[in-house]
């Protein structure tokens, strides 16, 4: 049975493996409908979208596929993200009240839904007026269009700014996290050191998320950094792949499942966002939710990815 986690302090209980819809625009609705049914049959009840994915087409395909699959709206948690403008005239972040409300309305129209369960603001806008963001959130919630809100790629102070203006807990922060992208963990291990791993690039968001009961949603869990591509079966990373295979053999599973299990072993409410549109690949990530890695195995994988302890 799929393991679940409470999403922040909300009433939502989401599957630890969530399905991201970023790549849906290159597939027909019928294929995505089969994928959604496959996911739901295996306990996934959480689906992550964004208004910029496929220029909005991914939301359209997801909404149509959900209906084609006959999956009841109230049986799934639908999340989308807004706040990035990327069209012919604009390439920027926009957290103005007018844009956030208009963006949510446009997403709901594409999804063909009356409400979104969760909406995240996608990346921090340095021109953000937190009061406007809070006002937009409260307006959308009062109108019944959004039930809960969160952020993506925010540091603790940015979270605090929005949360103070909104007046209610933000439930999730979507952050890049995986075996080869561990900065938020490294700096906590290297406290009081002067080596590169001791540098805080995110203001302590890992510990903040635990203290404030925010769910961390791990995006690109199999990526090495931002531009280096997937590390799984990548000859550039022989050590981590050898250790992943060793652990896959030990736990009778796949390397993808072990890499997902490594994230889910963290003592914080966590979801792994699977971005694949392939059923077999999705199953491998789903399998990761069933694995309870031993502490030494977690550390051995950490070492194999090039990390160390002081």
Secondary structure, DSSP 8 states (H G I E B T S, - for coil): ---EEE-TTSS-EEESEEEE-TTGGGS-HHHHHHHHHHHHHTT--EEE--TTGGGGHHHHHHHHHHHHHT--GGGSEEEEEE-EEESSS-EEE---HHHHHHHHHHHHHHHT-S-EEEEEE-S--TT--HHHHHHHHHHHHHTTSEEEEEEES--HHHHHHHHHHH-S---EEEEE-BTTB-HHHHHHHTTT--SGGG--SSSSHHHHHHHTT-EEEEESTTBSTTTS-B-TT-GGGHHHHHHHHHHHHHHTS-HHHHHHHHHHTSSS-EEEEE----HHHHHHHHHHTT----HHHHHHHHHHTT----
